[in-house]
Amino acid sequence: MKMKRYILYIIAALASLLALSCTQEEIASVGEQGDPDCYGVYFPAQDGTGDIQIDPEDARHFTFKVNRTKATEAITVPVNIISEDSGIFTVSELNFAEDERTSEVSVYFPTAQLGKTYECTLIIDDPKYASAYSSVSNHISFSVTRVKWNRVLGPNGETTGLYRDAVLRDWFMLQNPDYEKPVTIEERDDRPGYYRIYDVYDENFIGTLFNANASGLCIDKTYMYIDATDPEKVWIPTFKAGLMMMPEYGEISIGSYVADNEDFDASISSVYGKFEEGVITFPSGALQMKMENMGWYQGNASGKHRIIFPGYRAKNYDLSLSAGVSNEKGVLPVSVDFGQDI
């Protein structure tokens, strides 16, 4: 999702253009250290940023850590809100006690509606409290959506489906490429046909695919989302798989090669998957893999990437012929193996 918080970057760019129009003396003054008495308040790196989905029953507020470099006295820091959703967000007071270097600030959104995404940036822009020249951040951004997810059950109450990867096999030497991982699938309550699976490429799955210890390869736990709202046009929005084969490659991401996916140009010829009889399949060319430091690569050349929902199975239309050795009369025995759905 593209965040409207890019407004911050636009503001910064405009400020730079204005600076270029100043006189040489004015430009020199911009490069000075700023207020020598600045308290150096900043937001450290932390969880809870980016695009966040919460259950409708969850508390409608987030709390963030805030630090400062100068802790000589007690202060109350002004925190401003940047959001196009006027009136949705309010922010608590940010207070530091004397000698206190770490504090917290909370942002509230009690009137946020179900299914709607709201975007917000908290910023400390008073130069008395946050330096404009610091390497640490004076703002923090997030989006939040209140969403209810329901576990998908099979016709007879089955609770798990199966996930088979056919992207990694195109680029890495897998020992068990056809292994299917049992998975729990959830469906978004307000968007029937929109699904998610948690931590698909976990340590156990990767370890089984490679028949090796994968503890150093799995770096994060993420959700994979599947848009099957149109069963004839199923696609996977690009997601980080939480998987890194080598540090120089960077983290692996996977997504569908379709115009709906913001990572690809709207003019491309989209290749969608299909959802039929409880099974999602993707044809060759439908998926792409990105290694963060290397770029995009086509995946699923075999067309075997699929997701089987709880209580269903994939149809088997395989047919194989094998010949034996002809006897003295020239009769050649032939064995035929039929898939169970032929």
N, C-alpha and C positions, 0 to 999 in steps of 0.2 A: 504494500500500500504506500502510495506517495504521500508523504506528510506535508501538511500546510505549514509546518514549522520552518519550511525553507524561507519563509518570510524573514527570518532572522538573517539568513545569508544574503538576501536581497538588500536588507538594511545595511549590512556590513559593506556590501559592494557599493551602494550609493555613497556611504561615508568615505570610501576610498576615492571615488570620483570627485567628491567635493574637496578632498584633501589635495588632489592634483591641481585644482584651480587656485589654490592659495599661493601667496607669495613665498619666496625662499625662506624668509624669517618665520612665517607661519608654519611651513613644513618642518622646519627645525624644531619648533616648539612641540609639534605632535609627537616627536620621537623621545621626548623627555619621559622620565619615570612615572609621572603622574603624582598624585597626592602622596607625600612621604608618610602621612599618618593613616593611610588606607589600612583597613583591618584584614584585607586579603581573604574575604569570604568566598567560598567556592563549593561547587557540587562535586564530590569525588565520584569515581566510577562505581556503579552499583546496579543491582538488579532492579526490575520494575520499570524500565524504560522501553521505548519502542512500541510495538503494537501489542496491546494486552487485552485478553478476553477474560471476563469474570462471570461467574454464575450469578443468576438473578438474586440468589439469596445471600451473596457475599456482601460485605460492608462496602459502601460506596465512598471510599476514600483511600488515598495512598499516602504513605509517609516516606519521606526521603531524608537521607543523611546530608548534613551540611557541615563543612569544616571552615576554620579560619586560621591564618598564619600568625596574626597578632592578637594576643589574648590578655591585654593589659587591664581591661575594664569590662563591666557588664554593658551590653548593647542590645538594641532591638533593630533588626535589619529589615528595611522595606523590600518586599518581594512582589513583583508585578506579574500579571497573567497576560499572556498573549494567546487568544483563541477566537475563532470566528463564531463559536457557539456562545453567544453573549448570555451571561447570567447563569450558565451551567456550572461554572467552577468558582469556588471561593478558596481562599488560602488562609491558614492560621498564622498567628504571629511567629516570627522567627527570633528567638531570644537566646543570647549567650550570657551565662553568668560570668562573673569575674574569674579569670584564669581558665575558663572553659574553652576548649578548642573544637569540640564537636557538639552539634545540636541536631535538632530535627525540625522539619516543617511538613505540615500535612495539607493536602489539597482535597477538597470535597466536591462531589457531584451528585447530590441527593435526588435531583429531578431528571437524571439521565434515563432515557427511555430504552425499552428492550429493542435489541437488534440494530440500533443506530450507533455509528462510530463517532466519537467525539475526540478532538485533538487539542492538545494544550501544551504550552511552554511556560515554565516558571523561570523568571529572569531577575537577577540582581544587577541593576544597571546604574546605581548611584556610585560614582567613583570614590566616594568616601568609604564605601564598604567593599566593593569588588573592583579590582584593577583591570583596566582594559588591555593591559600589556602583559598579563600573566599567561603562562602556558596551560593553566588549569581552567576549567569551564565555569562561567558565571551563569549558566542556564542549564535546564534539564527539560527534555521533551518526551511526550508519550501520547499514545492514543488509547482509548478504552472503549470496549463494546460489551454491553451486558447481554450474554448469550447463554441459553440453556442447551446443553448437549445430552442426548439420550442414547443409551447403549443399544446397538442394533442386535436383535435376537433373531434366530432362525425360525422357521415355521413350527418347529417342535420345541422351541425354547433354547436352541443351541446358542452358545455364548461367544464362540471364537470362529474366526475365518482363517484364511491362509493368504500369505503374501509371498510372491515369487519375484525376485529381482532379475532383470535381464539388461540392466545398464552397466553394472560393474563388470560383468563377464566380457564385455567388448574391449575392455582396456586393462584388465588385471587377470592374472593366472589363478582362477578359482579351482579348488579341488572338488567342491560339491555345488556346481552352479545351479542345479535344479532343486536344491533344498527349498522347501516352503515353510515359512515361519508362521506359527499360530499367532494371530493378532486379534485384539479387541477393536471393534469399529464403532464409532459414535456418529450420530446424525444430528445436525443442527435443527433445533426445534422449530425455528421460524423460517427455515429454508429446506424443505424436504428435498432429498437428493444431494445435499451438501454434507460430505463426510470428513472425518479426520481419524488419523491413527497416530498414537504416541510412540515416539522413540523407535521407529521402524528399524533403523540401522544400529541396533544396540550391540553390545560386546558379544553376546551369545550368537546372534545372527551372523555377524561378520566372522567370528571365530569358526563357526560351522562352514561358512562359504569357503574360507581359506584353509580350513583344517589346521588352525594355528591359534596361538594366544593373541587376541586382538585388544588387550587391555590398553596398549599405547596408541591405538588408532581412533578409538571413540572418545571424542573430546567434549561432547555436549548432548543434551537430550532435547529433541525438538518434535513438533507436530508436522505431519504431512497432511495436507488438505486435498480432497478430491471433489471436483465439481462435476457431479453427475445429474444435475438438475435437468439437463437434456440428455437422455440415455444414448442418443446418437452422436453426441458431441461431448464426450467425457474428457476432462483435462485436469492436469495437476499444476496449480500455481507454483512457481519456483520456490523451493524451500531449502534451507541449509540442513544437510543430513547429519550434522554433528560428527562427521567422519573426515579424518585427514590421513591419507596414506603416507605422505612425507611432508615435513615442514615446508620444504621449498615449493611444493605444489599448492599448499594452502587448503582450506576447508572445501569439501565437495558439496555442491548444490545440484539439485535435480529438478527439472520442470518440463512441461509439455511445450512442443514446438507449434504453438498456435498464436494467432493474432490477439486472442484474449489475454495472453500472458504479457505483461508489461515489459518483460525482458527482451521481447522480440518485436520486430517492426510490424506495423499493422498491415503492410502490403504482402506479407508472406503467404504462401499456400499452406494453410493449416492442416495438420494431420492429427485427427482426434481419435480417442478410444471409444469403445462401446460398452454399454452395460446391458447384458442379456442373461436372463434366467439366473440371476444371482451372481454373475461373474463379470468383472470388468477386465477387458483385454485391450492392449495397445498394439497397433500394427508397427511394422518397421518404419523408423523415421519419426515416430510420434513423440519421442522423448529425447532430451538433451542433458548432458552432464557438464557442469562447470567446475573446474578447479580454480580456486580463488586467484592464484597467481599465474595461471596458464591460459585461461579463456574457456570457450565453449567447445564441446565435442559431441558428435552425434552418438546416441546410445540406442539400445534395444534393436540392434540390427537383426536379431533373430526373431523379433516379434513375439517373444515368450513372456514379456512382462505382464503380470496379471494379479488381480485381487479377487479371491473367492470369499463370498459373504457367508456368515454362519448358516449352517443347514443346507448348503448347496455344494455341488461338485462341478468340476469342469467336464464337459462332454469329451469323450474319447472316440475320435473317428480315425484313429491310426489303422493302417493296413500294411502288413509286411508279408513278403513272399520269400521263401528259402528253398533251394533245390538240393536234393540229395545226390546220390550216385546212381546212374542208370544200371539196370540189371542186364543179364545176358540177352534178353529179348529187346533191349533198347528202351525199356520203360523208365522214365525219369520221375522219381517221386518228388512231389512238390508240397511243401507245408505252407499253409496260409494262417496267419494270425490276425484276427479281427479285433478292433477296439470294441468295447462293450456297448457303444452306441451305434454301431453299424447294424 
